[in-house]
Amino acid sequence: ILSLCATVATAAVRIIRNTCEVSGLTDGDYTARIPFRFQGQIVAIINGHRILFGDSTGRTILHLDSLSGLRPGDFITASGRCSVGEKRKNHLFAGSCVVTGHSTPIKPIDVSLEDIIGGKCDFMTVRTSATVTDTFKDEIDPQYGHMTLYADGRSIDLAFLDTQSETNDFRQLVNAEIAVTAVSVPQSGGWRIFNGTTLHLANGDDITVLKPAPSDPFEVEPLGDIHHISPEVIAGMGRRSVDGCVIAIWHGDRIMVCTASGTPIQASLAHGGT
């Protein structure tokens, strides 16, 4: 009797075991919910159930249901799966997180906006100085607000958790010079597509006012001629004044002003009401 034995090769389950492998993940990998298991340290805690996590191969951001009991400097073992969130954003969701030790938290590094925008500080906790030129509510994800920071001819977006109906908590910072500690995050997917790196504020206490904004909101330079000026330059101009005749009003907080030179300027009123 001749017996034939067939050997069936069973493919091993793919598990992501370090942060270096995260950069190679595709949209399909996130959709397939590939599992991961990391061992490393919490570099920073970011509002919104996220941590900046680092191991010997690099850093990435992990999402958790709860940050209770976790603190920067903790060594952890985190396991979970790649996921696609409600906002169509790829992320790593850790269903399990066990603290295995603790060490001195990694200190923020002092950098310029140029360094951050140039990608030299990706997934690092940084401290930088800049002028706040605008702050506004996220029109896509209402739990977030944004500030536009400007320094040395460059501007960058700073995102922060904002559960209030408006961003009034930071409105007084427009035209103020500040120092801020935040996490530098390279461009990511999702509904909002940023052009480059963004900063994510971990805590509202991480903002220090170096020079307050003028008490009189009209103590600013005239807008002047904005023809042929790039959007980046306009974003860094900060508060400016405009003199002219109102030629249209809509939505209760939008106006069109025609200046003496005949240039139409659209404006949104910060506090509404016309």
Secondary structure, DSSP 4 states (H G I P E B T S, - for coil): -----PPPPPPPPP-B-SGGGGGG--HHHHHTT-EEEEEEEEEEEETTTEEEEEETTEEEEEE-S--TT--TTEEEEEEEEEEE-TTS-EEEEEEEEEEEEE-PPPPPEE--HHHHHTTTTTT-EEEEEEEEEEEEE-SS-TTEEEEEEEETTEEEEEEEE--SSS-HHHHTTTT-EEEEEEEEE----SSS--SS-EEEES-GGGEEEEEPPPSSTT-S-B----TT--HHHHHTS---B--EEEEEEETTTEEEEEETTS-EEEEE-TT---
